[in-house]
Amino acid sequence: MIPLNLLQEISEKYSTPGYIYDAEKIRENCTKITRAFTRHYPSTVVHFAVKANSCPAVLKIIAETGLSADCSSPFELLLANKCGFEKSKIMYTGNYESPQDLAFATEYASIINLDDITSLKRLTSFKVPEVVSFRINPGIGRGGFEGVVTGGVDAKFGVPYEQAFKAYQDAYDLGVRRFGIHMMTGSNNLEPLFFAEITEKLMHVAGDVFSRLGVAPEYIDIGGGFGIPYSNAESEIDIEKVAELVSSRFIENCKKYHFQTPILRIEPGRYITGNAGILLSRVTGKKTGYRNYTGLDAGMNSLLRPALYGAFHRIEAPFKKETPLVKTNLCGRICENSDIFARDILLPDLEEGDLVLFRDCGAYGFTMSSNYNGRPLPSEIVVDRGKVTYVRKKETPQEMLKKHFKEQES
Ligand SMILES: Cc1ncc(COP(=O)(O)O)c(C=O)c1O
């Protein structure tokens, strides 16, 4: 945890809004999940889902801990490559992949999880890979809220169970003999048993497909989805329990289907960086009208999750201790009425210039930010055992203008 006096110092030196990441916490999370899984199943490989946090300094820290990467776009592939992940450690999981996506994936990743039976055709039109893996939609999914459920009949992702055999048969007919299998059914799950249930489900799909095909998979990837508590009412996920339950179902089913110790892959994003990041913002204006509003220099352009999903973040004003609490509606400066972080929140009576801190913003924070309304992207800062590194400066309007015209010229 970064001490409050250091946060205050950072806020005085660097402009807000800014994401601040705790390097030690990221390392701790990498170690915790890796140890938990490898203790129960040594052939586990942990891939960090780059979509959760793409800050180069953060990716370098994660690569140094030995984790692999899971990328979802050509840019993420280039970034992972630049930040120290070797090709052998990079996996690509896209959806509705274009030929360009697949060409990038072929060049920069050693594993591609194909989203559909038709993806194979697009890929093999220029290259028949040595290993083929499909993302299976096992018909079930669960997430912290609806927007992050990525499995089940209403999810746009993956190959439906009924088409799984045909997908692998097509690859087999093209001469492919090495296979993996993948799923990602939902994000921000805190219940260990859920991970055991989905593992069981994928193992049955794998058992059915590969026994009919007469081959065994080299890896089985159960995706990410390991949640973090965002509110005081939630508890930390018992990752030891998750690893124990998943591994035991995995091992049992490997025996049942005669799979020889395939690699178990997992793809945590939120678990690695979620609780290692905060967003610092300043009050820019206060209004008393039909309701009270407190406007911030951060908005849905800086932290989208509340507007996108109704997601909850703990919001504090820790530098304003002695002030009585008042109810307010906390919002950004974006011209949308969904640009509200919290309604009727009790906070110290804030004034223009006061700091507000959002907890647990290290995943799907900066990566979801945008220039909407012509607002600059927030800054990114890494604190490593007290040492502060300013990774990305908040853009000025002039820099944004320059970039805009450069893009139009090229
Ligand atoms: C394919 C894939 N893998 C991994 C993840 C990471 O999920 P989480 O951050 O919930 O662990 C996602 C998130 O959407 C994903 O789409």
Ligand as a Chemical Component Dictionary entry (heavy atoms), coordinates in Angstrom:
data_LIG
# 
_chem_comp.id                   LIG 
_chem_comp.type                 NON-POLYMER 
_chem_comp.pdbx_formal_charge   0 
_chem_comp.three_letter_code    LIG 
# 
loop_
_chem_comp_atom.comp_id 
_chem_comp_atom.atom_id 
_chem_comp_atom.alt_atom_id 
_chem_comp_atom.type_symbol 
_chem_comp_atom.charge 
_chem_comp_atom.model_Cartn_x 
_chem_comp_atom.model_Cartn_y 
_chem_comp_atom.model_Cartn_z 
_chem_comp_atom.pdbx_ordinal 
LIG C1 C1 C 0 -9.751  -13.985 -23.156 1  
LIG C2 C2 C 0 -9.606  -13.322 -21.843 2  
LIG N1 N1 N 0 -8.706  -13.802 -20.980 3  
LIG C3 C3 C 0 -8.500  -13.242 -19.770 4  
LIG C4 C4 C 0 -9.248  -12.148 -19.382 5  
LIG C5 C5 C 0 -8.971  -11.553 -18.037 6  
LIG O1 O1 O 0 -10.061 -11.567 -17.210 7  
LIG P1 P1 P 0 -9.930  -11.110 -15.699 8  
LIG O2 O2 O 0 -9.361  -9.758  -15.689 9  
LIG O3 O3 O 0 -11.307 -11.182 -15.200 10 
LIG O4 O4 O 0 -9.025  -12.102 -15.034 11 
LIG C6 C6 C 0 -10.234 -11.624 -20.226 12 
LIG C7 C7 C 0 -11.059 -10.490 -19.811 13 
LIG O5 O5 O 0 -12.006 -10.093 -20.388 14 
LIG C8 C8 C 0 -10.406 -12.225 -21.502 15 
LIG O6 O6 O 0 -11.297 -11.749 -22.377 16 
# 
loop_
_chem_comp_bond.comp_id 
_chem_comp_bond.atom_id_1 
_chem_comp_bond.atom_id_2 
_chem_comp_bond.value_order 
_chem_comp_bond.pdbx_ordinal 
LIG C1 C2 SING 1  
LIG C2 N1 SING 2  
LIG C2 C8 DOUB 3  
LIG N1 C3 DOUB 4  
LIG C3 C4 SING 5  
LIG C4 C5 SING 6  
LIG C4 C6 DOUB 7  
LIG C5 O1 SING 8  
LIG O1 P1 SING 9  
LIG P1 O2 DOUB 10 
LIG P1 O3 SING 11 
LIG P1 O4 SING 12 
LIG C6 C7 SING 13 
LIG C6 C8 SING 14 
LIG C7 O5 DOUB 15 
LIG C8 O6 SING 16 
# 
